[in-house]
Amino acid sequence: MDHNALGDGITRTDVSDIIKIIEDKKIPDSVLDKTIKIATWNIRNFGGGRDNVYLHYIAEVLSRFELTAITELKENTQDLEKVMKLLGPYWKVIYSDSNMDQKGNRERIGYLYDGRVIEFTGLAAEADPIRENFATKKQLIEGIDSSRSSIISNDEKNELKEILHTIKPSVDFPEYLRVEEFVTQIKENYHSSRQDYVIDRMQDTGEFRETHNWWRSPYLASFRAGKFDFIMLAAHVKWDDESVRAMERRTTALDKLADWIKKRRESESVKDKDIFVLGDFNIPKEDSPQFKAITKHHLETHPNILGDDHGSSLVEGKRYDQIFYHSQNNHRIHDGGVLNLYPEQDEPPYGEITKDIFKYKISDHFPLWIQLNVE
C-alpha cells in the first residue's frame, strides 16, 4: 500500500480505524506458493466521484486478499484506477464489459489480484445461458414424414407421431415443443434398430433458444496460484423486490446458474473443473429456495460464512453474498469468514463516518473470503 500515491495528503493514520477493525478479525496471512485468500465484495456503485478518503478505506480492505471478485463495478472505472494506484504497480485487474441499459445498472464484474502471487491464465468470458432445442409439432411431423421409407416404414412413422402427440408444449414458448423431451420418449418407447437414425433427424430439427436471461451475465476468468489452476465465476443476481413473483425469478436464475456450472464441470474440454462461484446472489437466508437452488449440484460454502450471525451486509441477517465451491474442493479450504466492517460497539467505529455515510461511500456489503491451499 502506498497512501501517498494520489498526492492528496491522506496517510495510513487517517484510515487507522478500519485497519484496526480488519486486524482485530485476525484473518490469517497467506504463505507464498502455499495458500491464498480469495474474496468477493459488492462495493456499492463503485464507479467515479468518491472522495479520495473513502478510496483509501476501500484499498485497505482489498489489500488483505490476493484475489477479489468485485460486483457493482460501474461503467466508469475512475475510482478503481485510483484504488489500484494506492495498492501499487503489481496489482492487476480484469473486468467485463458493462451493461448498456439502465436496468442492468451499467455494471461490470471485476477481478482484482496481486500479480506477485496470482497469474491470469487466459480465459475471461461472460457465461451465456444454456440453450435448448425447440421445434413446432408441424416441423417434427415433417421431419418424420421426410424420413426415407427404405429406413422407416409408414407404420413406424405413425408410431413416432403417436409418441409425439404425448409431448406437451413448452412453458417458455407455448407454440413449440422441447426436442429433447421427444428424443427421451423415442428412447423409451420406440424400440427399433433405426432409433439412432430417427433421433439424429429430430435433433437436426428446430432451433436453439435461450430459456433464461440472467439480466447481468456472470463473468468467469481462469487463474493460477502456486501449483493450483482454477476458475472464478462471479455473478450479481437481480434483486428486484421481495414479492413472491420476484423471489421466484431469483430462484429460477440461481437454478439455471447451478445447471450451467454442472454442465461446464462435466464438459470433456473444460479448461478446469475447480470452479469457485462467488458474488452477490441476493440470497436472503440459507434455508431459502434461492440457497437450495444454487447449491443443488453439490456446491458448498464455508461454515464460518454460514455461521456468521450478522450476515454479509449492513442489514443484519441477510445472506446476499456467498462463496461456493464443489464438495470435491473441500480439502483445499483452510479457513473462511465474513469481514464485518461495521461492528456494533459502544462508540461509532469511524467517528464522524456514520453507518449511513459508510453505506453509500464505502459499501452496504461486507467482503467474504476463504483461504485456499494451492500446493
Secondary structure, 3 states (H helix, E strand, C coil): CCCCCCCCCCCHHHHHHHHHHHHHCCCCCCCCCCEEEEEEEEEEEECCCCCHHHHHHHHHHHCCCCEEEEEEEECCCHHHHHHHHHHCCCEEEEECCCCCCHHHCCEEEEEEEECCCCEEEEEEEECCCCEEEEECHHHHHHHHHCCCCCCCCHHHHHHHHHHHCCCCCCCCCCCCEEHHHHHHHHHHHCCCCCHHHHHHHHHCCCEEEECCCCCCCCEEEEEEECCEEEEEEEEECCCCCCCHHHHHHHHHHHHHHHHHHHHHHHCCCCCCCCEEEEEECCCCCCCCHHHHHHCCCCEECCHHHHCCCCECECCCCECCEEEEEEHHHHHHEEEEEECCCCCCCCCCCCCCCCHHHHHHHCCCECCEEEEEECC
